[in-house]
């Protein structure tokens, strides 16, 4: 039964009216809602705001390194320390390392670009930070609906966004309503702000519908795979930050590691793989496990215990790929648009700042009697903001990284270290990248096969045990939220030409090729394992896989991440 059939039988949906609907309860979405309520309080007006969050609570689906620059938080809450924001561990030092198979070259401190110096920043759990932001939002009167997935954009007859509809609950795998069926609801708004994070399902559709990326480079992504460890207290160095380049990646493939020491003998670490890689035999998950075996990383982990795991795509094209951020009735903020600064490996401050800028524009529009038009004041404010200047300075970073380790190291060194010393605020040139990540894969027969070592269960692990510690769960009797445009493509194209890359680029064991009774191949989709990283939606070579929202509340429940 299609959604149209369900609506015909069970509709109409209940509708709720708000001034502003925010889709996504991450830093960007919550900052939007908080700023709207702050403005209303300051000016003695009333603005109704609701936040939809597909996770079981704000922060449940949030994953980042993370080092936080508090600059935007200070603007949002100048008294954040008194309010108890969970920024408890200042950065105490930075190391940037180039790894060979067993060796380590430490970059001299004076050669580390300013963007990788983290004085004044904090090593944090972004999940805990998001939970705190949710508490502040509710204190200000923001309504937050956790466990509700925004599944559909609603439009006016004139083609403007007028809100969203949440997904239906209690639909069985066969698409038929079960005894527990509950129709989704509509949330109508004068303006709808989309803050879904990287490769947002609705944001992607809005960019296509309104051609917001016209004239821009294709957006480019990376996959971040992260683990949280409790380590031997003798090895803990609270506030110490390590970034690495080189091994285990070859010189033509971008990848880098991070290892950050939290308080309480905790270490957060992970590996980032650029999704423009060309060898379909590569597995980002296995590369991350292999990276942990390097002596420079292993020394911190031996004798410790892994306590959590997660994975998430990172939007990293910068201003070269930044789409138009407004359209009739709404706006994109944070990583839904692509505001992350990849050179700094930071996006939470950008999400908060863009949420605030969008809120300023939406507040002025709502209190001025407007609705469903473009919030042009938002992109205009961004153009004159410190965030725009910051992103311009690193606009070529990811583009250089696509050209290999050695050239990118030289050119990013020039742009991020030398040019600022010569007085340049941003590079005097722009590097373009016109090929999307999914089009970069080469045929498997033309690439060397990569054989990864088996996990030892102490330092290195397999995918399924990793998914287990991510606390991922979905209602089993529901339609798969990982859909195929054409069911014949996986076997006829992906398996035949690329040796089934989805079985390797997925960090959660969702995709596997199995033999049927007649010995033919079939793609099996284990949607229950999905950690909502969005890699399949990005990297599938024919863009045949489409990620849609599962039932609200499903997915990971990250603790301390």
C-alpha distance (Angstrom), angle and dihedral (degrees) to the residues before:
residue distance angle dihedral
X1 . . .
X2 3.81 . .
X3 3.78 123.5 .
X4 3.80 88.5 -107.1
X5 3.80 89.9 55.1
X6 3.81 90.6 49.0
X7 3.80 91.3 50.7
X8 3.79 91.1 48.1
X9 3.81 90.2 53.0
X10 3.79 102.5 36.5
X11 3.81 105.3 18.5
X12 2.89 161.8 141.7
X13 3.79 99.1 77.8
X14 3.76 121.1 -131.7
X15 3.82 110.6 -102.9
X16 3.80 130.3 -150.1
X17 3.80 124.2 -165.6
X18 3.81 125.4 -138.9
X19 3.74 137.2 162.4
X20 3.81 91.3 -128.6
X21 3.81 130.7 14.1
X22 3.81 116.6 -163.9
X23 3.81 117.9 -159.2
X24 3.79 109.8 -152.3
X25 3.80 130.8 31.7
X26 3.80 98.4 -138.3
X27 3.81 126.7 113.6
X28 3.81 93.6 -74.3
X29 3.79 96.5 47.2
X30 3.79 94.9 43.3
X31 3.81 92.0 46.6
X32 3.81 88.1 53.5
X33 3.78 92.0 52.1
X34 3.81 94.3 42.9
X35 3.79 93.5 50.0
X36 3.81 91.7 49.6
X37 3.79 91.2 53.3
X38 3.81 92.1 44.2
X39 3.81 90.6 54.4
X40 3.80 91.7 47.1
X41 3.82 90.4 51.0
X42 3.80 93.0 47.0
X43 3.79 93.5 49.3
X44 3.80 99.1 37.2
X45 3.79 96.0 -117.3
X46 3.78 133.7 123.2
X47 3.81 122.8 -120.0
X48 3.80 119.4 173.1
X49 3.80 114.1 -140.2
X50 3.80 132.5 178.4
X51 3.81 129.5 -175.7
X52 3.80 121.4 -154.2
X53 3.81 114.8 -154.6
X54 3.81 120.5 -175.6
X55 3.81 92.3 -158.4
X56 3.78 123.6 83.3
X57 3.82 88.0 -103.8
X58 3.81 137.0 -6.8
X59 3.79 106.1 -71.3
X60 3.82 96.7 24.3
X61 3.81 92.5 108.4
X62 3.81 97.9 30.3
X63 3.79 116.7 117.1
X64 3.78 128.7 172.6
X65 3.81 138.9 134.6
X66 2.98 92.9 -117.5
X67 3.76 137.4 -138.0
X68 3.77 111.3 143.7
X69 3.77 127.1 -153.0
X70 3.83 102.0 -151.6
X71 3.82 95.1 -154.0
X72 3.82 95.5 106.9
X73 3.80 93.2 38.6
X74 3.81 88.5 55.6
X75 3.81 88.6 55.6
X76 3.81 91.5 48.7
X77 3.81 96.6 41.9
X78 3.82 113.2 12.9
X79 3.82 87.0 -178.2
X80 3.83 95.0 49.9
X81 3.80 92.6 133.1
X82 3.80 92.8 55.1
X83 3.82 89.3 46.8
X84 3.80 90.4 56.1
X85 3.80 101.8 -113.9
X86 3.83 107.6 -176.8
X87 3.79 97.3 -113.3
X88 3.76 98.8 123.7
X89 3.79 105.7 142.4
X90 3.82 118.8 63.6
X91 3.78 117.1 -157.6
X92 3.81 108.7 -100.3
X93 3.80 100.9 -175.0
X94 3.81 146.1 -10.5
X95 3.80 131.8 -133.1
X96 3.82 123.4 -174.2
X97 3.79 111.7 -166.7
X98 3.80 136.1 -172.5
X99 3.80 109.7 -151.0
X100 3.79 128.5 -153.3
X101 3.81 121.7 -176.1
X102 3.79 92.3 -70.5
X103 3.80 104.8 -10.7
X104 3.80 134.4 86.2
X105 3.79 131.1 -151.4
X106 3.80 113.0 -165.1
X107 3.79 115.1 -150.3
X108 3.81 111.0 -125.2
X109 3.79 110.0 -109.0
X110 3.80 93.6 -118.6
X111 3.82 90.2 57.0
X112 3.80 95.7 52.3
X113 3.83 108.2 105.3
X114 3.77 116.9 -115.6
X115 3.81 90.2 -114.9
X116 3.82 89.2 66.0
X117 3.79 95.3 46.9
X118 3.78 107.8 96.7
X119 3.78 105.5 -168.9
X120 3.80 107.7 149.1
X121 3.81 93.2 20.4
X122 3.80 129.1 108.8
X123 3.80 136.4 -132.0
X124 3.80 103.5 -131.7
X125 3.77 148.2 161.1
X126 3.79 101.7 -110.8
X127 3.80 88.7 -160.8
X128 3.80 90.4 59.8
X129 3.79 90.0 44.4
X130 3.80 90.1 53.0
X131 3.80 92.3 49.6
X132 3.80 88.2 53.1
X133 3.80 91.6 50.1
X134 3.79 88.3 51.2
X135 3.79 90.3 54.6
X136 3.81 91.0 50.2
X137 3.80 90.9 49.3
X138 3.80 93.2 51.8
X139 3.81 90.6 47.7
X140 3.81 87.7 57.4
X141 3.81 91.9 50.8
X142 3.81 102.0 -96.5
X143 3.79 113.6 149.5
X144 3.82 111.3 -133.5
X145 3.80 120.8 -166.3
X146 3.83 107.9 -165.3
X147 3.78 118.2 -169.1
X148 3.82 92.8 32.6
X149 3.80 117.6 117.8
X150 3.78 118.0 -155.5
X151 3.79 98.3 -134.7
X152 3.81 104.0 168.5
X153 3.79 138.4 30.4
X154 3.79 115.3 -132.4
X155 3.80 121.2 -145.9
X156 3.79 137.3 -161.9
X157 3.79 119.9 -123.0
X158 3.81 86.9 -99.8
X159 3.82 91.5 57.3
X160 3.80 100.0 -104.0
X161 3.78 122.6 133.8
X162 3.82 110.4 -101.3
X163 3.79 99.7 174.7
X164 3.78 141.5 -67.1
X165 3.78 139.8 -82.9
X166 3.77 123.2 -133.6
X167 3.78 121.1 -129.9
X168 3.78 122.7 -92.3
X169 3.80 117.0 -103.9
X170 3.78 126.2 -140.8
X171 3.81 99.5 31.0
X172 3.80 111.8 147.1
X173 3.79 128.3 -132.7
X174 3.79 88.5 -96.8
X175 3.80 90.5 59.0
X176 3.78 92.9 -110.6
X177 3.82 123.4 124.4
X178 3.81 113.5 -103.2
X179 3.79 129.0 -150.1
X180 3.81 87.3 -87.4
X181 3.80 94.8 54.0
X182 3.80 117.7 145.0
X183 3.79 122.6 178.9
X184 3.79 116.8 -125.9
X185 3.77 119.8 -113.5
X186 3.78 133.4 -126.1
X187 3.78 122.6 -124.3
X188 3.80 111.8 -161.6
X189 3.78 121.2 -162.5
X190 3.74 142.5 172.5
X191 3.81 85.4 -129.2
X192 3.80 131.8 12.2
X193 3.79 120.3 -156.2
X194 3.80 117.4 -157.5
X195 3.81 115.4 -149.4
X196 3.80 102.6 156.5
X197 3.79 97.5 139.0
X198 3.79 127.2 -123.4
X199 3.82 115.4 -1.0
X200 3.76 93.0 -0.1
X201 3.80 110.9 -159.1
X202 3.80 95.2 -133.9
X203 3.79 93.7 33.4
X204 3.80 90.2 57.1
X205 3.80 90.3 52.7
X206 3.81 92.6 47.5
X207 3.80 92.1 50.6
X208 3.80 89.0 53.5
X209 3.83 96.0 43.2
X210 3.80 95.6 50.2
X211 3.84 95.0 31.4
X212 3.78 89.1 -125.7
X213 3.80 91.8 163.8
X214 3.81 95.7 55.5
X215 3.80 109.9 140.5
X216 3.80 93.1 8.9
X217 3.80 129.8 113.8
X218 3.81 112.9 -99.0
X219 3.77 110.0 -89.3
X220 3.80 112.9 -100.4
X221 3.77 128.5 -153.4
X222 3.77 145.7 -167.7
X223 3.79 131.0 -156.2
X224 3.79 117.1 -125.5
X225 3.81 116.6 -159.6
X226 3.79 115.1 -169.9
X227 3.78 140.2 -173.7
X228 3.79 131.3 -172.1
X229 3.80 116.9 -144.8
X230 3.75 136.8 -173.1
X231 3.80 105.6 -142.8
X232 3.78 138.7 -165.6
X233 3.84 106.2 -77.1
X234 3.80 88.5 -129.5
X235 3.82 88.8 62.7
X236 3.81 97.2 44.3
X237 3.81 116.0 110.2
X238 3.83 104.2 179.2
X239 3.80 111.1 -143.0
X240 3.80 95.9 11.8
X241 3.82 114.0 136.7
X242 3.81 126.6 -159.2
X243 3.82 126.6 -174.3
X244 3.78 122.5 -178.7
X245 3.80 138.6 -167.8
X246 3.78 131.4 -174.8
X247 3.80 123.2 34.4
X248 3.00 132.1 81.9
X249 3.83 88.2 27.8
X250 3.78 118.8 74.6
X251 3.80 117.4 -121.1
X252 3.82 92.7 -97.0
X253 3.82 96.8 52.4
X254 3.80 124.2 71.7
X255 3.78 117.6 -130.1
X256 3.77 136.9 136.7
X257 3.77 140.3 176.6
X258 3.79 135.3 -135.4
X259 3.78 131.8 -161.9
X260 3.79 119.8 -176.7
X261 3.81 126.2 -177.7
X262 3.79 113.5 -137.5
X263 3.77 125.4 -170.5
X264 3.82 119.6 -87.4
X265 3.83 96.4 47.0
X266 3.79 90.9 -67.7
X267 3.79 124.9 140.7
X268 3.79 124.0 -167.2
X269 3.77 113.8 -159.6
X270 3.76 140.0 163.7
X271 3.76 150.5 149.0
X272 3.80 129.1 -113.1
X273 3.81 120.2 -152.0
X274 3.80 121.2 -169.3
X275 3.80 107.6 -124.5
X276 3.79 91.7 -140.7
X277 3.82 88.9 81.0
X278 3.81 114.7 135.1
X279 3.82 106.7 -154.8
X280 3.83 108.8 88.5
X281 3.82 90.2 -159.9
X282 3.82 90.2 67.9
X283 3.80 117.7 107.9
X284 3.83 114.8 -164.3
X285 3.79 89.7 -160.2
X286 3.79 93.2 54.1
X287 3.80 91.2 45.2
X288 3.79 89.2 55.3
X289 3.81 91.3 50.2
X290 3.80 90.8 48.2
X291 3.82 91.6 48.7
X292 3.80 90.1 59.5
X293 3.81 90.0 62.1
X294 3.81 93.1 64.5
X295 3.81 110.9 110.5
X296 3.83 91.2 -122.2
X297 3.82 90.6 59.1
X298 3.80 102.1 27.6
X299 3.81 91.9 60.4
X300 3.80 91.3 68.9
X301 3.81 96.2 45.5
X302 3.80 106.3 43.2
X303 3.77 109.0 105.9
X304 3.80 90.8 19.9
X305 3.80 133.5 102.9
X306 3.78 131.7 -123.7
X307 3.81 109.9 -129.1
X308 3.81 105.0 173.1
X309 3.81 143.6 14.8
X310 3.79 137.2 -166.8
X311 3.79 145.5 154.7
X312 3.80 134.7 -151.6
X313 3.78 138.0 171.0
X314 3.80 116.7 -115.0
X315 3.81 122.7 -144.8
X316 3.79 104.1 -139.8
X317 3.81 111.8 157.8
X318 3.80 92.1 107.6
X319 3.78 123.5 -162.1
X320 3.82 92.1 -27.0
X321 3.81 88.4 66.8
X322 3.78 99.4 29.6
X323 3.81 109.7 127.5
X324 3.76 125.8 -144.9
X325 3.78 101.4 -77.4
X326 3.81 101.4 -150.3
X327 3.79 135.2 58.7
X328 3.81 133.9 162.7
X329 3.79 106.7 -52.6
X330 3.78 100.4 0.9
X331 3.77 156.0 33.2
X332 3.81 143.8 -140.2
X333 3.81 120.5 -125.2
X334 3.80 136.0 -179.5
X335 3.78 119.8 -4.5
X336 3.82 91.9 -14.8
X337 3.80 83.2 77.2
X338 3.81 98.6 28.0
X339 3.80 107.8 -106.2
X340 3.82 96.5 148.4
X341 3.81 115.3 126.4
X342 3.79 101.7 -133.4
X343 3.79 94.3 -172.0
X344 3.81 88.9 60.6
X345 3.83 93.9 35.0
X346 3.80 87.0 -131.9
X347 3.77 132.8 122.7
X348 3.81 109.6 148.9
X349 3.80 93.5 82.5
X350 3.81 89.2 49.8
X351 3.80 91.8 48.5
X352 3.80 91.5 51.8
X353 3.80 92.6 46.1
X354 3.82 95.2 48.7
X355 3.80 90.1 45.5
X356 3.78 88.9 55.1
X357 3.80 92.9 47.5
X358 3.82 91.4 49.5
X359 3.80 90.0 47.6
X360 3.81 92.0 52.3
X361 3.80 89.8 53.3
X362 3.80 94.4 44.0
X363 3.82 92.9 48.2
X364 3.80 92.3 52.3
X365 3.79 90.7 47.7
X366 3.81 96.2 47.5
X367 3.80 94.8 45.7
X368 3.80 88.7 45.0
X369 3.80 91.3 59.6
X370 3.81 96.3 -107.2
X371 3.80 130.2 133.7
X372 3.81 141.0 172.3
X373 3.81 95.2 11.6
X374 3.82 128.5 111.3
X375 3.79 118.3 -73.3
X376 3.78 92.1 -138.2
X377 3.80 92.2 165.3
X378 3.82 88.3 71.3
X379 3.84 99.3 63.1
X380 3.80 89.6 36.8
X381 3.80 89.9 57.0
X382 3.79 91.2 46.6
X383 3.80 90.9 55.4
X384 3.81 91.0 61.4
X385 3.81 96.6 38.2
X386 3.79 131.2 107.2
X387 3.80 87.3 -117.5
X388 3.81 92.6 62.7
X389 3.82 90.5 51.0
X390 3.81 90.6 48.2
X391 3.81 93.2 50.7
X392 3.81 93.4 45.5
X393 3.80 89.9 57.1
X394 3.81 90.3 59.9
X395 3.78 101.0 31.7
X396 3.82 94.0 123.3
X397 3.81 98.9 42.7
X398 3.80 99.5 101.4
X399 3.80 92.4 36.1
X400 3.83 90.4 58.7
X401 3.78 90.8 46.6
X402 3.78 89.6 60.8
X403 3.80 88.0 63.5
X404 3.80 95.9 64.8
X405 3.79 139.0 -87.1
X406 3.79 100.1 -75.6
X407 3.81 101.1 44.9
X408 3.81 92.2 40.6
X409 3.81 91.6 50.0
X410 3.80 90.8 52.6
X411 3.81 97.0 43.5
X412 3.80 96.2 41.3
X413 3.79 87.4 48.3
X414 3.80 88.9 54.8
X415 3.80 94.7 45.0
X416 3.81 99.8 39.7
X417 3.83 101.1 32.7
X418 3.82 111.7 20.3
X419 3.82 103.4 35.6
X420 3.84 94.5 53.4
X421 3.82 88.8 52.4
X422 3.81 87.9 52.8
X423 3.80 91.0 52.7
X424 3.81 100.3 -100.2
X425 3.81 114.3 140.4
X426 3.81 91.2 -165.1
X427 3.81 136.4 2.6
X428 3.82 115.2 -77.3
X429 3.81 89.4 -135.2
X430 3.79 136.2 54.0
X431 3.80 125.5 -140.6
X432 3.78 114.8 -148.3
X433 3.80 129.2 -151.5
X434 3.79 115.0 -167.1
X435 3.83 102.8 172.2
X436 3.84 118.6 84.3
X437 3.79 119.3 -129.3
X438 3.81 94.8 -110.0
X439 3.82 91.2 58.5
X440 3.81 93.9 56.8
X441 3.82 99.0 78.3
X442 3.79 116.3 109.6
X443 3.82 124.4 -150.2
X444 3.79 111.4 -81.2
X445 3.81 92.2 -122.8
X446 3.81 89.6 62.2
X447 3.82 95.3 52.6
X448 3.80 133.3 70.1
X449 3.78 112.7 -105.5
X450 3.81 113.6 -119.5
X451 3.80 118.1 -139.2
X452 3.80 112.3 -159.9
X453 3.81 124.3 -158.0
X454 3.79 119.0 -110.1
X455 3.82 115.2 -100.8
X456 3.78 118.3 -102.5
X457 3.81 96.0 -149.8
X458 3.81 91.7 -126.5
X459 3.80 106.8 64.9
X460 3.81 100.1 3.7
X461 3.79 127.5 39.0
X462 3.80 143.8 -173.3
X463 3.80 125.6 -109.4
X464 3.78 98.9 -105.3
X465 3.81 95.6 52.1
X466 3.81 86.7 47.4
X467 3.79 93.2 52.8
X468 3.81 88.2 49.9
X469 3.83 92.6 61.0
X470 3.82 90.6 47.3
X471 3.85 87.4 68.1
X472 3.80 89.8 -130.1
X473 3.78 117.4 173.6
X474 3.79 137.3 159.9
X475 3.77 130.9 -177.4
X476 3.80 99.7 -96.0
X477 3.80 97.7 -147.5
X478 3.79 98.3 65.7
X479 3.81 134.6 96.2
X480 3.81 112.0 -83.9
X481 3.79 110.8 -95.1
X482 3.81 89.7 -151.1
X483 3.77 102.9 78.3
X484 3.81 135.3 -175.7
X485 3.78 123.9 -140.1
X486 3.82 89.1 -156.0
X487 3.81 119.7 16.6
X488 3.81 92.3 -155.4
X489 3.80 95.7 60.6
X490 3.83 99.7 77.7
X491 3.80 94.5 60.0
X492 3.81 100.0 29.5
X493 3.81 96.9 45.7
X494 3.81 114.1 8.0
X495 3.79 96.7 43.5
X496 3.79 96.4 34.0
X497 3.79 97.6 46.4
X498 3.82 105.9 21.8
X499 3.84 102.0 27.2
X500 3.79 92.1 -115.0
X501 3.82 102.0 -60.0
X502 3.82 94.6 -176.3
X503 3.80 88.5 72.5
X504 3.82 87.5 61.9
X505 3.80 107.3 32.2
X506 3.82 92.3 52.3
X507 3.83 107.4 87.1
X508 3.82 93.7 -158.4
X509 3.81 106.6 54.3
X510 3.80 93.1 -110.4
X511 3.81 95.5 138.6
X512 3.79 126.3 53.1
X513 3.77 134.5 155.3
X514 3.79 114.0 -129.3
X515 3.80 134.1 -178.1
X516 3.79 119.1 -111.7
X517 3.79 125.9 -143.9
X518 3.81 90.7 -87.6
X519 3.85 91.1 50.7
X520 3.80 94.0 -107.9
X521 3.79 121.9 132.8
X522 3.78 126.6 -103.1
X523 3.81 132.2 -179.2
X524 3.78 110.2 -124.4
X525 3.81 116.2 -159.0
X526 3.80 114.4 -154.2
X527 3.79 95.4 -166.6
X528 3.81 91.3 171.8
X529 3.84 88.6 73.7
X530 3.81 96.4 54.0
X531 3.82 114.9 126.9
X532 3.83 91.7 -171.6
X533 3.80 94.2 -114.1
X534 3.86 91.7 143.2
X535 3.83 93.6 -141.9
X536 3.81 93.1 129.5
X537 3.81 91.3 52.6
X538 3.82 88.5 53.1
X539 3.82 106.2 36.4
X540 3.81 103.6 36.9
X541 3.83 100.8 119.8
X542 3.81 96.1 -137.0
X543 3.84 95.5 33.1
X544 3.79 87.1 -121.1
X545 3.80 94.4 136.6
X546 3.81 114.4 79.2
X547 3.80 120.5 -171.6
X548 3.80 112.8 -146.3
X549 3.79 129.6 176.6
X550 3.80 117.8 -80.1
X551 3.79 122.4 -150.5
X552 3.78 110.4 -53.6
X553 3.79 115.6 -89.2
X554 3.80 93.6 28.0
X555 3.78 122.7 123.5
X556 3.80 132.6 48.4
X557 3.77 125.4 -11.9
X558 3.77 101.4 -155.6
X559 3.79 117.2 -159.7
X560 3.79 118.5 -159.4
X561 3.82 92.4 -9.5
